[in-house]
Amino acid sequence: AAPEVVSDIQKPSRDFLMVQFTYNNWENTPDSIKMKGIGRGFNAYLCYDFPISKSRFSFAAGIGIGVQNIYFDNQELGFTDTGMAGQQVSFLPESIDYKRYKLTTTYLEAPFELRYFGNKANRNKGFKAAAGLKVGTIVGAHTKGRYTLEGAKMTEKVNTRRYFETWSFAGTARLGWGNFSVVGSYNLTNLFKENQGPAVVPYSIGICITGL
């Protein structure tokens, strides 16, 4: 019988799926804003990878969703509207004894990356690195406060996107091994529209799982 031939050639992973769990915070935060706890985020993207010739580099583009949660310490957000020139966001002492109060923002995002793979034959193994830009448009923003009233658990929620920048641009970087990497992002745009809220800049760091 002829000997069995085993091929060393493997179909490389294109890192089609990226799932990220992040710690979120704001840069340039004034003393009037009091945060607490750990801001948490979740991002999920479907990407397509375009190899650059026969090199270890590739370019990738994708689409997905990004969610950010920021928690506040004895504070709540106040939204005022006194005309087009007077819309603004204020950080006020809480009017209710909230057990938890947070701001959640959700973006439709398109990540673009220049990727490097240390193992061309099997990208699920070996060193990986990527740098890029993430472009997003806000699709949802709300505050949520939880408190107890006469023994009953209550939730107060306010939905509004009008005070937030419509577009978000962020620089991104990833370093890792195999399917796991550390990911970081830093916004190049403010969270709130000009003159409608403090000029805070979101950033995040976390864990990224890639594959397929």
SERO-4910 file (N, C-alpha, C, O; in steps of 0.05 Angstrom, whole numbers):
BEGIN
 pado doro    nc1    nc2    nc3   cac1   cac2   cac3    cc1    cc2    cc3    oc1    oc2    oc3
  Ala    A     17    -24      0      0      0      0     18     25      0     39     26     13
  Ala    A      8     45    -14     24     70    -16     24     84     11      3     84     24
  Pro    A     46     96     19     47    110     45     29    134     44     25    148     24
  Glu    A     17    140     68     -1    163     70     15    189     70     35    191     84
  Val    A      6    207     54     20    233     51      5    253     68    -18    258     65
  Val    A     20    265     87      8    285    105     19    312     97     43    317     97
  Ser    A      1    330     90      9    357     81     14    375    105     -1    375    124
  Asp    A     35    391    103     41    411    124     27    437    118     28    456    134
  Ile    A     13    439     96      0    464     88    -27    466    102    -43    447    101
  Gln    A    -32    488    116    -57    492    130    -70    518    119    -57    537    113
  Lys    A    -96    517    118   -111    541    110   -109    561    132   -119    556    154
  Pro    A    -97    585    128    -93    603    150   -119    616    159   -137    621    144
  Ser    A   -120    621    186   -142    636    197   -141    664    186   -119    676    183
  Arg    A   -164    676    181   -165    704    172   -174    722    195   -180    746    190
  Asp    A   -176    712    219   -186    728    241   -212    742    234   -215    766    237
  Phe    A   -230    726    223   -256    736    213   -272    748    236   -287    767    232
  Leu    A   -271    736    259   -286    745    282   -268    757    303   -247    746    310
  Met    A   -275    781    314   -261    793    336   -281    800    358   -301    813    353
  Val    A   -276    790    382   -293    795    405   -275    807    427   -254    797    433
  Gln    A   -284    830    438   -267    844    457   -282    850    483   -306    858    482
  Phe    A   -269    846    506   -280    854    532   -261    875    543   -237    869    547
  Thr    A   -271    898    550   -253    921    556   -260    935    582   -282    934    592
  Tyr    A   -239    948    593   -242    968    614   -244    995    600   -227   1002    584
  Asn    A   -264   1011    607   -269   1037    594   -266   1059    614   -274   1057    637
  Asn    A   -255   1082    604   -253   1106    621   -251   1130    603   -252   1128    578
  Trp    A   -249   1154    615   -248   1179    600   -222   1193    608   -214   1194    631
  Glu    A   -209   1205    588   -187   1223    592   -197   1252    592   -219   1258    582
  Asn    A   -182   1270    605   -189   1298    606   -215   1302    622   -231   1319    615
  Thr    A   -218   1287    643   -242   1288    660   -240   1310    681   -221   1309    697
  Pro    A   -258   1330    682   -256   1351    703   -262   1340    730   -274   1318    733
  Asp    A   -254   1355    751   -258   1346    779   -288   1344    786   -295   1330    805
  Ser    A   -305   1357    770   -334   1356    776   -346   1329    769   -369   1324    777
  Ile    A   -332   1312    755   -343   1286    747   -331   1265    766   -306   1263    769
  Lys    A   -348   1250    779   -339   1230    799   -348   1202    790   -371   1196    790
  Met    A   -328   1186    782   -334   1159    773   -328   1139    796   -315   1146    815
  Lys    A   -339   1115    792   -333   1094    811   -335   1067    797   -346   1065    775
  Gly    A   -324   1047    809   -325   1020    797   -308   1018    772   -290   1034    768
  Ile    A   -314    998    757   -299    992    733   -317    996    709   -337    981    706
  Gly    A   -311   1015    691   -325   1018    667   -321    994    649   -298    986    645
  Arg    A   -342    983    638   -340    959    623   -350    963    594   -369    978    589
  Gly    A   -337    949    576   -345    951    548   -344    924    534   -331    905    543
  Phe    A   -359    922    512   -360    898    496   -361    906    467   -377    922    459
  Asn    A   -343    894    450   -342    899    422   -342    873    407   -330    854    416
  Ala    A   -356    872    385   -356    848    368   -356    856    339   -372    873    330
  Tyr    A   -338    845    323   -334    853    295   -332    828    277   -320    808    285
  Leu    A   -342    831    253   -337    812    231   -318    826    212   -324    848    202
  Cys    A   -295    814    206   -275    827    190   -268    809    166   -271    785    166
  Tyr    A   -257    823    145   -246    808    123   -217    816    120   -210    839    121
  Asp    A   -200    796    116   -171    799    116   -161    797     87   -167    779     73
  Phe    A   -145    817     79   -133    818     53   -103    815     55    -89    835     62
  Pro    A    -92    792     49    -62    788     51    -48    808     32    -57    813     10
  Ile    A    -25    818     42     -8    835     25     13    818     13     34    812     26
  Ser    A      9    811    -13     28    793    -27     32    768    -11     13    756     -1
  Lys    A     57    759     -9     64    735      6     78    742     32     92    725     44
  Ser    A     74    767     41     87    776     65     72    766     90     52    753     88
  Arg    A     82    774    113     69    768    138     49    789    146     37    788    168
  Phe    A     44    808    128     26    830    134      0    826    118     -1    813     97
  Ser    A    -21    839    129    -47    839    115    -62    864    123    -55    877    143
  Phe    A    -82    871    108   -100    893    114   -128    881    119   -137    863    105
  Ala    A   -141    891    140   -168    881    146   -188    903    151   -181    925    161
  Ala    A   -212    899    142   -234    917    147   -258    902    157   -262    878    150
  Gly    A   -274    915    173   -297    900    184   -320    918    192   -321    942    187
  Ile    A   -340    906    205   -364    920    215   -373    906    240   -370    881    243
  Gly    A   -384    922    259   -393    910    283   -405    930    302   -413    952    294
  Ile    A   -406    923    327   -419    939    348   -400    943    371   -385    925    378
  Gly    A   -401    967    383   -385    973    407   -403    985    429   -417   1004    423
  Val    A   -401    975    453   -417    984    475   -399    992    498   -381    977    506
  Gln    A   -404   1016    510   -387   1026    532   -405   1033    555   -426   1045    552
  Asn    A   -396   1026    580   -411   1032    604   -392   1047    623   -370   1038    629
  Ile    A   -401   1070    633   -387   1086    653   -405   1090    677   -428   1097    675
  Tyr    A   -394   1085    702   -409   1086    726   -401   1111    743   -378   1119    742
  Phe    A   -420   1122    757   -416   1147    771   -421   1144    801   -437   1128    810
  Asp    A   -407   1161    817   -408   1159    846   -425   1182    857   -417   1205    857
  Asn    A   -449   1175    865   -468   1195    877   -473   1218    858   -476   1241    867
  Gln    A   -474   1213    832   -479   1233    812   -499   1223    792   -503   1199    789
  Glu    A   -512   1242    778   -529   1235    756   -525   1256    734   -516   1278    739
  Leu    A   -532   1249    710   -529   1267    687   -555   1283    684   -577   1272    684
  Gly    A   -552   1310    681   -575   1327    676   -573   1337    647   -553   1347    638
  Phe    A   -596   1335    633   -597   1344    605   -615   1368    604   -639   1366    611
  Thr    A   -605   1391    594   -621   1415    592   -623   1424    563   -605   1418    547
  Asp    A   -645   1437    557   -649   1446    529   -662   1474    531   -686   1476    535
  Thr    A   -646   1495    528   -656   1522    529   -652   1536    502   -646   1560    500
  Gly    A   -656   1520    481   -651   1530    454   -627   1517    442   -611   1504    456
  Met    A   -623   1521    416   -601   1508    402   -574   1515    414   -556   1498    413
  Ala    A   -571   1539    424   -545   1547    435   -541   1539    464   -520   1542    475
  Gly    A   -563   1529    476   -561   1524    505   -563   1495    513   -563   1489    537
  Gln    A   -564   1476    494   -565   1448    501   -539   1440    515   -518   1447    506
  Gln    A   -541   1425    537   -517   1417    551   -522   1394    569   -545   1388    576
  Val    A   -500   1381    577   -500   1359    596   -486   1368    621   -464   1379    620
  Ser    A   -499   1364    644   -488   1371    670   -485   1346    687   -501   1327    685
  Phe    A   -465   1346    704   -461   1324    723   -468   1335    751   -454   1351    762
  Leu    A   -491   1325    762   -503   1336    785   -503   1316    809   -502   1292    804
  Pro    A   -505   1326    833   -509   1308    856   -535   1293    852   -555   1304    843
  Glu    A   -534   1267    858   -558   1251    853   -582   1260    868   -580   1267    892
  Ser    A   -605   1261    855   -630   1269    867   -644   1246    881   -662   1250    897
  Ile    A   -635   1221    875   -646   1197    887   -622   1181    897   -600   1182    886
  Asp    A   -626   1165    918   -605   1149    929   -601   1124    911   -612   1102    917
  Tyr    A   -587   1128    889   -583   1106    870   -564   1085    881   -544   1091    893
  Lys    A   -572   1060    877   -553   1038    883   -532   1036    862   -509   1030    867
  Arg    A   -540   1042    837   -521   1042    814   -532   1061    793   -556   1062    788
  Tyr    A   -513   1077    782   -521   1096    761   -499   1095    739   -475   1098    745
  Lys    A   -507   1093    714   -488   1090    693   -497   1104    667   -521   1110    663
  Leu    A   -478   1109    650   -482   1119    623   -473   1098    603   -451   1088    605
  Thr    A   -490   1090    585   -484   1070    564   -486   1083    537   -506   1096    530
  Thr    A   -465   1079    521   -465   1089    493   -460   1065    475   -444   1047    481
  Thr    A   -474   1064    453   -472   1043    433   -466   1054    406   -479   1073    397
  Tyr    A   -446   1042    392   -437   1052    366   -437   1029    346   -431   1006    352
  Leu    A   -445   1036    321   -440   1019    298   -412   1026    288   -407   1049    282
  Glu    A   -394   1006    288   -366   1012    283   -354    996    260   -362    974    254
  Ala    A   -335   1009    247   -320    996    226   -290    997    232   -278   1019    231
  Pro    A   -278    975    240   -249    975    246   -232    970    220   -240    955    203
  Phe    A   -210    984    219   -191    980    197   -164    974    210   -155    989    228
  Glu    A   -150    953    202   -125    945    214   -104    938    194   -110    926    173
  Leu    A    -79    944    200    -55    933    187    -45    912    206    -38    918    229
  Arg    A    -45    887    197    -39    864    214    -12    851    208     -3    851    185
  Tyr    A      1    840    228     25    825    225     22    798    238     12    796    261
  Phe    A     29    776    224     27    749    235     54    736    236     68    735    215
  Gly    A     63    727    259     88    714    261     88    686    249    109    676    240
  Asn    A     65    673    248     63    646    237     44    647    213     20    649    216
  Lys    A     56    647    189     39    649    165     23    624    160      1    625    149
  Ala    A     34    601    167     20    575    161     -5    571    178    -24    560    169
  Asn    A     -4    581    203    -26    578    222    -28    602    239    -14    604    259
  Arg    A    -46    620    232    -48    645    247    -61    642    275    -60    660    291
  Asn    A    -72    618    280    -82    613    307    -60    607    327    -65    602    351
  Lys    A    -35    607    317    -12    603    334      8    625    328      8    636    306
  Gly    A     26    631    347     47    650    342     39    679    348     16    685    355
  Phe    A     59    696    346     56    724    353     39    739    332     40    734    308
  Lys    A     22    757    343      5    774    326      7    803    335     11    808    359
  Ala    A      5    822    316      4    850    323    -13    864    302    -14    856    279
  Ala    A    -26    886    310    -43    901    292    -45    930    302    -45    935    326
  Ala    A    -47    948    283    -51    976    289    -71    986    269    -71    978    246
  Gly    A    -89   1005    278   -109   1014    259   -125   1037    269   -118   1052    287
  Leu    A   -148   1040    256   -167   1062    261   -195   1050    263   -203   1032    247
  Lys    A   -211   1059    282   -238   1050    286   -257   1074    282   -255   1094    296
  Val    A   -275   1071    262   -294   1092    256   -322   1083    266   -331   1061    259
  Gly    A   -335   1100    281   -362   1093    291   -382   1115    289   -375   1138    287
  Thr    A   -407   1107    288   -429   1126    290   -448   1118    312   -455   1094    314
  Ile    A   -456   1137    328   -472   1130    352   -500   1121    344   -513   1134    328
  Val    A   -509   1099    356   -536   1089    350   -553   1089    375   -577   1085    374
  Gly    A   -541   1093    399   -557   1094    423   -541   1105    446   -516   1100    448
  Ala    A   -554   1119    464   -542   1130    489   -564   1132    509   -585   1143    504
  His    A   -558   1123    533   -578   1125    555   -565   1124    582   -543   1113    585
  Thr    A   -578   1137    601   -570   1134    629   -589   1115    642   -613   1113    635
  Lys    A   -579   1100    662   -596   1081    677   -589   1083    707   -566   1078    714
  Gly    A   -609   1088    723   -605   1089    752   -623   1068    766   -646   1067    760
  Arg    A   -611   1053    784   -627   1034    799   -628   1042    829   -608   1050    840
  Tyr    A   -652   1041    840   -656   1048    868   -679   1033    880   -694   1019    866
  Thr    A   -683   1036    906   -705   1022    920   -724   1043    931   -715   1062    945
  Leu    A   -750   1039    926   -770   1057    936   -791   1041    951   -805   1025    939
  Glu    A   -793   1046    977   -813   1032    994   -811   1002    990   -831    988    988
  Gly    A   -786    992    989   -782    963    987   -783    952    959   -776    929    954
  Ala    A   -791    969    939   -793    959    911   -768    968    896   -759    991    899
  Lys    A   -757    951    879   -734    958    862   -744    973    838   -761    964    823
  Met    A   -732    997    834   -740   1014    812   -716   1019    793   -693   1018    801
  Thr    A   -723   1025    768   -703   1032    748   -712   1058    734   -734   1059    724
  Glu    A   -694   1077    733   -700   1102    718   -681   1104    694   -656   1102    698
  Lys    A   -692   1108    671   -676   1107    646   -682   1131    629   -706   1137    625
  Val    A   -662   1144    618   -665   1167    600   -650   1161    575   -626   1157    575
  Asn    A   -664   1162    552   -651   1157    526   -647   1184    511   -666   1199    508
  Thr    A   -623   1189    502   -618   1213    485   -591   1210    472   -572   1202    484
  Arg    A   -590   1218    446   -565   1218    431   -557   1247    423   -535   1251    412
  Arg    A   -574   1266    428   -571   1292    416   -546   1307    426   -537   1325    412
  Tyr    A   -536   1300    449   -513   1315    460   -487   1302    454   -465   1313    460
  Phe    A   -487   1279    441   -463   1264    435   -454   1268    406   -470   1271    388
  Glu    A   -428   1268    402   -417   1269    375   -428   1246    359   -428   1223    367
  Thr    A   -437   1253    334   -448   1232    317   -427   1212    308   -433   1188    306
  Trp    A   -403   1222    302   -382   1205    292   -360   1202    313   -353   1221    327
  Ser    A   -348   1179    314   -326   1173    333   -303   1161    317   -307   1144    300
  Phe    A   -279   1171    322   -254   1161    309   -235   1154    332   -230   1170    350
  Ala    A   -223   1130    330   -205   1121    351   -181   1106    339   -185   1090    321
  Gly    A   -157   1111    349   -134   1095    342   -135   1069    358   -143   1069    382
  Thr    A   -127   1047    346   -127   1021    359   -101   1006    357    -86   1012    338
  Ala    A    -95    988    375    -71    971    374    -77    945    388    -92    944    407
  Arg    A    -65    923    377    -68    897    389    -41    883    389    -25    885    370
  Leu    A    -35    868    411    -11    851    413    -19    825    426    -33    826    447
  Gly    A    -11    803    415    -19    778    427     -6    754    416     13    755    400
  Trp    A    -16    731    424     -5    705    415    -29    686    409    -47    683    426
  Gly    A    -29    675    386    -51    657    378    -77    672    377    -80    693    364
  Asn    A    -98    661    390   -125    672    389   -130    694    409   -151    706    409
  Phe    A   -110    700    426   -115    719    448    -95    742    446    -71    738    439
  Ser    A   -104    766    451    -87    790    450    -97    811    469   -121    811    477
  Val    A    -80    830    475    -87    854    490    -94    875    470    -79    879    451
  Val    A   -116    889    474   -125    910    456   -128    937    470   -137    937    493
  Gly    A   -121    958    457   -125    985    468   -136   1003    446   -130   1000    423
  Ser    A   -151   1023    455   -161   1044    436   -162   1071    450   -166   1072    475
  Tyr    A   -158   1092    435   -158   1119    445   -172   1137    425   -164   1138    402
  Asn    A   -194   1150    434   -210   1166    416   -194   1191    406   -179   1203    421
  Leu    A   -199   1197    381   -188   1221    369   -209   1243    369   -203   1266    360
  Thr    A   -233   1237    379   -255   1256    380   -266   1256    409   -264   1236    423
  Asn    A   -279   1278    416   -292   1279    442   -318   1263    443   -329   1257    422
  Leu    A   -327   1257    467   -352   1242    470   -376   1260    465   -394   1252    450
  Phe    A   -375   1284    476   -398   1302    473   -392   1323    451   -370   1329    445
  Lys    A   -414   1333    440   -412   1355    420   -400   1379    433   -402   1383    458
  Glu    A   -388   1396    417   -375   1420    427   -395   1438    442   -417   1444    431
  Asn    A   -388   1448    465   -404   1466    482   -430   1452    492   -447   1466    503
  Gln    A   -432   1426    490   -455   1413    501   -449   1393    523   -466   1379    533
  Gly    A   -424   1391    530   -415   1374    551   -385   1376    555   -372   1389    538
  Pro    A   -373   1366    576   -344   1368    580   -329   1354    558   -339   1335    545
  Ala    A   -305   1364    552   -289   1354    530   -274   1328    538   -250   1327    535
  Val    A   -289   1308    547   -277   1283    555   -271   1266    531   -285   1267    510
  Val    A   -250   1249    533   -241   1232    511   -241   1203    520   -226   1196    538
  Pro    A   -258   1186    508   -259   1158    517   -234   1143    508   -221   1148    488
  Tyr    A   -226   1123    525   -205   1104    518   -212   1078    531   -228   1076    549
  Ser    A   -199   1056    522   -204   1030    533   -180   1012    530   -163   1016    513
  Ile    A   -179    992    547   -159    971    545   -172    945    553   -189    944    571
  Gly    A   -165    923    540   -178    898    547   -166    874    533   -143    874    524
  Ile    A   -182    853    531   -175    827    519   -190    823    493   -214    828    492
  Cys    A   -176    814    473   -189    808    447   -186    779    440   -164    767    443
  Ile    A   -207    766    432   -207    738    423   -213    739    393   -233    750    384
  Thr    A   -195    726    377   -198    726    348   -198    697    338   -189    679    351
  Gly    A   -209    694    314   -209    667    302   -226    666    276   -236    686    267
  Leu    A   -228    642    266   -242    634    241   -227    644    216   -236    640    194
***
